[in-house]
């Protein structure tokens, strides 16, 4: 039996029953094997650009005897797929900017998708902004705490263009709406990181640094305002 991490289980829970799935950056292919073994996905393509993870994924598929339902490909993002080959794409374990670039590089594949699921290691705002600008509606969000880290999960489906506020882009429309219990921790972590950046910027007096100081000061103000709103809601 496959025992997935909480992070991977959160991704699996967002996959519609009977979907054809592609897992981009599949690493050891534990998630693809779990999806077919549990009867969630009918077929999964695991993609990895690096030789080591590709070989490891192939070994996992053989070990769990799922070669008829899981195919491993070595390739760069969605370029390893044909348009319409899968319904759902999972892009997890990489930065938000990298995830965005993967989508930008394969518009014909993206056009045929029904659902996309992300777990950005950073830059969740980059993913949400891209989705908002390209007529994808955020339909699921979660925050997972594992190995002393916070992981944000985002799911989106095609729909009407939705304008998100800056708060929603940075911290998630659904996470805010549900007042996710771990959102306070995400906000505090961001505030502390941005305050540290401000300390470094204070050492420089050039124009670019002053612009960044204003930007991070505004973002800290936004995060603290959201913190206060969440705290007030508990009273």
TARAMO-V564914 format. One record per residue. N is the residue number from 1. RES is the residue in one letter. PHI is phi in degrees with one decimal (NA if undefined). PSI is psi in whole degrees, -180 to 180 (NA if undefined). OMEGA is omega in radians with two decimals (NA if undefined). Layout:
N/RES/PHI/PSI/OMEGA
N/RES/PHI/PSI/OMEGA
//
This chain:
1/X/NA/140/-3.14
2/X/-88.5/123/3.06
3/X/-105.6/105/-3.11
4/X/-84.0/157/2.99
5/X/-67.1/163/3.11
6/X/-61.5/-34/3.12
7/X/-63.1/-47/-3.14
8/X/-70.6/-34/3.09
9/X/-63.5/-37/3.11
10/X/-62.8/-36/3.08
11/X/-68.5/-45/-3.11
12/X/-60.5/-36/-3.12
13/X/-64.8/-21/-3.10
14/X/-91.8/-4/-3.13
15/X/-82.9/123/3.12
16/X/-65.5/145/-3.14
17/X/-57.4/134/3.06
18/X/79.3/10/-3.09
19/X/-72.6/155/2.90
20/X/-98.2/123/-2.90
21/X/-123.0/148/2.93
22/X/-120.8/130/3.12
23/X/-107.7/107/-3.07
24/X/-88.9/127/-3.02
25/X/76.4/48/-2.95
26/X/-68.9/-20/3.13
27/X/58.4/-112/-3.11
28/X/-87.8/1/3.10
29/X/65.1/27/3.09
30/X/-65.8/-41/-3.13
31/X/-65.4/-48/3.08
32/X/-56.6/-44/-3.13
33/X/-64.3/-40/3.11
34/X/-63.1/-44/-3.08
35/X/-59.9/-39/-3.13
36/X/-83.8/-35/3.12
37/X/-64.6/-33/-3.13
38/X/-89.2/1/3.11
39/X/73.1/20/3.14
40/X/-81.2/-48/3.14
41/X/-108.4/146/3.10
42/X/-83.9/-26/-3.08
43/X/-160.4/139/3.13
44/X/-134.5/136/2.99
45/X/-107.2/121/3.06
46/X/-98.6/128/-3.08
47/X/-121.2/133/3.01
48/X/-144.3/141/-3.06
49/X/-83.2/-20/-3.05
50/X/-100.1/143/-3.07
51/X/-63.1/-43/-3.11
52/X/-59.2/-56/3.10
53/X/-61.2/-35/3.10
54/X/-59.6/-48/3.14
55/X/-65.7/-39/3.11
56/X/-62.9/-41/3.12
57/X/-63.3/-41/3.12
58/X/-61.3/-40/3.12
59/X/-65.3/-40/3.13
60/X/-63.5/-43/3.13
61/X/-60.9/-42/3.12
62/X/-67.0/-41/-3.11
63/X/-62.4/-35/-3.11
64/X/-98.7/6/3.02
65/X/54.6/50/-3.11
66/X/-124.0/25/-3.06
67/X/-61.8/-24/3.13
68/X/-74.9/-20/-3.10
69/X/-115.9/-14/3.13
70/X/-123.3/122/3.10
71/X/-113.9/132/3.14
72/X/-105.0/131/3.13
73/X/-126.7/143/3.01
74/X/-95.2/120/-3.11
75/X/-172.5/174/-3.08
76/X/-101.5/102/3.08
77/X/61.1/-137/-3.09
78/X/-79.3/-7/3.11
79/X/-65.8/-16/3.11
80/X/-80.4/-5/-3.08
81/X/-111.3/155/2.97
82/X/-95.3/146/3.09
83/X/-56.6/132/3.12
84/X/84.4/-1/-3.10
85/X/-70.8/-31/3.12
86/X/-133.6/162/3.10
87/X/-96.7/-32/-3.00
88/X/-128.3/138/3.05
89/X/-121.3/136/3.05
90/X/-111.4/124/3.10
91/X/-122.0/102/-3.01
92/X/-133.5/155/3.03
93/X/78.4/19/3.10
94/X/-139.7/169/-3.11
95/X/-67.4/155/3.14
96/X/-61.0/-37/3.12
97/X/-65.9/-38/3.08
98/X/-65.1/-43/3.10
99/X/-60.4/-44/3.09
100/X/-60.6/-44/-3.13
101/X/-63.7/-37/3.09
102/X/-60.1/-43/3.12
103/X/-66.6/-44/-3.11
104/X/-63.5/-32/-3.07
105/X/-79.0/-12/-3.09
106/X/-138.3/61/-3.07
107/X/-61.9/-31/-3.13
108/X/-69.7/-33/3.07
109/X/-71.4/-45/-3.14
110/X/-59.3/-39/-3.10
111/X/-58.1/-31/-3.08
112/X/-92.0/-3/-3.10
113/X/-79.6/152/3.05
114/X/-101.9/-28/-3.09
115/X/-152.1/146/3.05
116/X/-129.9/141/-3.11
117/X/-127.3/130/-3.06
118/X/-124.8/148/2.93
119/X/-139.0/81/-3.12
120/X/-73.3/138/3.11
121/X/-74.5/-23/3.03
122/X/-160.8/170/3.07
123/X/67.9/37/3.08
124/X/-60.6/-30/3.12
125/X/-64.4/-33/3.12
126/X/-65.2/-42/3.12
127/X/-64.7/-49/-3.11
128/X/-62.7/-39/3.14
129/X/-64.1/-43/3.13
130/X/-62.5/-45/-3.13
131/X/-60.3/-45/-3.13
132/X/-62.1/-37/-3.09
133/X/-80.7/-13/-3.06
134/X/-121.2/26/3.03
135/X/63.1/41/3.00
136/X/-116.1/130/-3.09
137/X/-99.7/130/3.09
138/X/-72.5/118/-3.06
139/X/-111.7/-10/3.13
140/X/-156.6/140/3.07
141/X/-146.8/151/3.09
142/X/-156.6/161/3.01
143/X/-124.7/128/-3.13
144/X/-114.3/133/3.04
145/X/-104.0/119/-3.11
146/X/-153.9/139/3.14
147/X/52.0/41/3.10
148/X/62.3/26/3.10
149/X/-131.9/156/3.07
150/X/-105.2/128/-3.14
151/X/-118.8/128/3.10
152/X/-96.7/134/3.11
153/X/-117.9/134/-3.10
154/X/-131.8/132/3.04
155/X/-121.4/144/-3.11
156/X/-143.4/148/3.08
157/X/-129.7/159/-3.14
158/X/-63.4/144/3.12
159/X/-175.2/-165/3.10
160/X/-71.7/149/3.10
161/X/-58.4/129/-3.14
162/X/-118.2/123/3.11
163/X/-81.1/120/3.12
164/X/-99.7/146/3.02
165/X/-72.6/167/3.10
166/X/-62.0/-38/3.09
167/X/-61.2/-44/-3.12
168/X/-67.6/-37/3.10
169/X/-63.7/-42/-3.08
170/X/-81.3/-33/-3.00
171/X/-125.9/4/2.97
172/X/91.6/118/-3.13
173/X/-59.9/-39/-3.11
174/X/-80.7/-34/3.09
175/X/-63.8/-39/3.10
176/X/-69.1/-46/-3.10
177/X/-59.9/-42/-3.12
178/X/-85.4/-3/-3.06
179/X/50.6/57/-3.06
180/X/-52.6/133/-3.06
181/X/-61.0/-21/3.13
182/X/-97.5/0/-3.11
183/X/-65.4/-36/3.09
184/X/-57.0/-41/-3.13
185/X/-67.7/-39/3.08
186/X/-61.0/-47/-3.14
187/X/-60.9/-46/-3.12
188/X/-63.8/-41/3.11
189/X/-61.5/-43/3.13
190/X/-64.6/-44/-3.13
191/X/-60.2/-46/-3.13
192/X/-64.2/-40/3.12
193/X/-65.3/-42/-3.13
194/X/-70.0/-34/3.09
195/X/-65.2/-36/3.09
196/X/-66.9/-39/3.09
197/X/-63.0/-41/3.12
198/X/-60.4/-38/3.10
199/X/-61.1/-41/3.13
200/X/-69.9/-40/-3.13
201/X/-66.3/-29/-3.12
202/X/-63.5/-20/-3.14
203/X/-78.0/-13/-3.12
204/X/-113.5/146/-3.12
205/X/-116.7/10/-3.12
206/X/-76.4/166/-3.05
207/X/-61.9/-41/-3.13
208/X/-60.6/-41/3.14
209/X/-65.7/-39/3.13
210/X/-64.6/-38/3.09
211/X/-63.6/-43/3.14
212/X/-67.2/-35/3.08
213/X/-59.9/-45/3.12
214/X/-62.6/-41/-3.12
215/X/-64.3/-48/-3.10
216/X/-72.1/-31/3.06
217/X/-62.8/-42/3.11
218/X/-64.3/-42/-3.12
219/X/-67.4/-37/3.09
220/X/-64.7/-42/3.11
221/X/-60.2/-42/3.12
222/X/-63.3/-46/-3.12
223/X/-64.8/-41/3.13
224/X/-67.2/-36/3.10
225/X/-63.6/-40/3.10
226/X/-68.4/-37/3.07
227/X/-59.0/-46/-3.13
228/X/-63.2/-39/3.12
229/X/-63.9/-43/3.13
230/X/-65.4/-41/-3.14
231/X/-65.2/-43/3.14
232/X/-63.0/-33/-3.11
233/X/-67.7/-22/-3.13
234/X/-83.1/-16/-3.06
235/X/-74.8/NA/NA
//
